[in-house]
Amino acid sequence: MSRTLSTSVLSTEGPQSVRPRSRVGLLVKVTLWRVVAAAAAVTVAAVHLPLIGPHLTEAPYIGIGFMLLSVAAPVLAVLLLVADTRPLWLGTFLVAALALTAFLLSRTVGLPMIRDDIGNWSDPLGIVAILAEAAMVAVAIRQLATPTTRTQHRAAPGSRSDAASHNIHEPTSGGADKQLSSARHRMR
């Protein structure tokens, strides 16, 4: 049983992914993993936004870090929905892993100027943050380990992979196929 993302409904029937049309008419493959990572990134930003003000006064470097995270995470979320590249997944991993590491340090050994968070594992926003950041890290690792996650390279015109990307039927042994192939070559 696979999951399909349509523009308004997530179902358990149908193919692994759908290809909604973008504004420029290109097809974009949106998988469930990309949606999970994007949702987690939005959650990370939402959790850190209300913490910026208090941390700017208490520990300005933490407040600035929260601001940067609150900008980077939604940017990643949008990019994850429109692209599927190795550098993007690496960026997703790094942003989430750094945020998760900072949280763990703040709760264990403490960070300069905010040692009062040591041992505070039950903070509701903290729990949501570590779950979302861990989800981003886990999905990014999965996607980075998947050999199909890479920048799309355009095949040379006329090559077999170029024909496949344009849904051109490759000739077999039939006479009609040879005629079709010959007509295609004359059109070039």
C-alpha positions in Angstrom: 0.0 0.0 0.0 1.6 3.3 -1.1 0.6 6.9 -0.3 -0.3 9.6 -2.8 -0.2 13.3 -2.3 -2.8 15.2 -4.3 -3.2 18.9 -4.1 -5.7 18.6 -1.3 -5.8 15.1 0.0 -3.2 12.5 1.3 -4.5 9.1 0.5 -3.3 5.5 0.8 -4.3 4.5 -2.7 -2.5 4.9 -6.0 1.1 5.5 -6.9 3.9 6.6 -4.6 3.6 10.3 -5.7 1.8 12.7 -7.9 3.2 15.3 -10.2 1.2 18.5 -9.8 1.8 21.1 -12.4 3.7 24.1 -11.4 3.0 27.7 -12.6 5.5 27.2 -15.5 4.0 23.9 -16.6 6.8 21.7 -15.3 6.0 18.5 -13.5 7.2 18.4 -9.9 7.3 15.0 -8.1 6.2 15.5 -4.5 6.8 12.4 -2.3 5.5 11.8 1.2 9.1 12.1 2.6 9.5 15.6 1.2 6.1 16.6 2.7 7.1 15.2 6.1 10.4 17.1 6.0 8.7 20.3 4.9 6.1 20.0 7.6 8.8 19.4 10.2 10.7 22.5 9.0 7.6 24.7 9.3 7.1 23.3 12.8 10.7 24.1 13.7 10.2 27.7 12.6 6.9 28.0 14.4 8.3 26.7 17.7 11.3 29.1 17.6 9.5 32.3 16.6 7.9 33.1 20.1 11.3 32.4 21.7 13.2 35.0 19.8 12.3 38.1 21.9 13.0 36.6 25.4 16.3 35.1 24.2 17.5 38.3 22.5 17.5 39.9 26.0 18.7 36.9 28.0 21.3 35.5 25.6 21.5 37.6 22.3 23.4 34.9 20.4 20.6 32.4 21.1 18.0 34.9 20.0 19.9 35.6 16.7 20.3 31.8 16.2 16.5 31.4 16.7 15.9 34.2 14.1 18.2 32.5 11.6 16.5 29.2 12.2 13.1 30.8 11.8 14.1 32.1 8.4 16.1 29.0 7.2 13.4 26.4 8.1 10.5 27.8 6.1 12.9 28.4 3.1 13.9 24.8 3.4 10.2 23.8 3.6 9.4 25.5 0.3 12.5 24.2 -1.4 11.8 20.7 -0.3 8.4 20.9 -2.1 9.8 22.1 -5.3 13.2 20.4 -5.6 14.8 17.0 -4.7 18.5 17.5 -4.8 21.4 16.1 -2.7 22.6 19.6 -1.6 19.1 20.5 -0.4 18.9 17.3 1.7 22.4 18.0 3.0 21.3 21.5 4.0 18.1 20.1 5.6 20.3 17.6 7.6 22.8 20.3 8.7 20.2 22.9 9.8 18.2 20.3 11.8 21.2 18.6 13.3 22.7 21.9 14.4 19.4 22.9 16.1 19.1 19.5 17.7 22.7 19.6 18.9 22.2 23.1 20.4 19.1 22.0 22.2 20.8 18.9 23.6 23.7 21.0 24.8 21.4 23.5 26.4 19.7 20.7 28.4 22.9 18.8 29.4 26.0 20.9 29.9 24.3 24.3 29.4 25.1 27.1 27.1 26.7 30.4 28.1 24.2 32.9 29.6 21.3 30.4 29.7 22.4 27.7 32.2 18.9 27.7 33.7 17.7 25.3 31.0 19.9 22.4 32.2 17.7 19.4 32.9 14.5 21.1 31.5 13.4 18.2 29.3 9.7 18.6 29.9 9.3 22.0 28.2 6.4 21.5 25.7 8.0 23.7 23.0 11.3 21.9 23.5 9.6 18.5 23.0 7.9 19.7 19.8 11.2 21.2 18.6 13.3 18.0 19.1 10.6 15.8 17.5 10.5 18.1 14.4 14.2 18.4 14.2 14.7 14.7 14.7 12.2 14.0 11.9 14.1 16.4 9.6 17.4 14.6 10.4 15.9 11.1 9.9 14.2 12.0 6.6 17.3 13.8 5.3 19.5 10.7 6.2 17.0 8.5 4.4 17.0 10.7 1.3 20.8 11.1 1.3 21.1 7.3 1.5 18.7 6.8 -1.5 20.7 6.8 -4.7 17.9 8.5 -6.7 18.1 11.7 -4.7 20.3 13.8 -6.9 20.3 16.8 -9.3 18.6 15.9 -12.5 21.0 16.0 -15.5 19.7 16.6 -18.9 20.5 13.8 -21.4 22.2 14.6 -24.7 19.6 15.2 -27.5 18.8 12.1 -29.4 20.3 9.7 -26.8 18.3 6.8 -25.5 17.7 8.5 -22.1 16.6 11.7 -23.9 14.0 9.7 -25.8 12.8 8.1 -22.5 12.5 11.4 -20.8 10.2 12.7 -23.6 8.2 9.5 -23.7 9.3 8.7 -27.2 8.7 5.1 -28.2 12.1 3.4 -29.0 11.9 1.3 -32.2 11.8 -2.5 -31.9 11.9 -5.0 -34.7 8.6 -4.1 -36.3 8.4 -2.3 -39.7 6.1 0.5 -38.4 8.7 1.2 -35.7 11.5 1.6 -38.3 9.4 4.0 -40.3 8.5 6.0 -37.2 12.2 6.1 -36.2 13.2 7.2 -39.7 10.6 10.0 -39.7 11.9 11.2 -36.3 15.5 11.4 -37.6 14.4 13.4 -40.7 12.6 15.9 -38.4 15.8 16.7 -36.5 
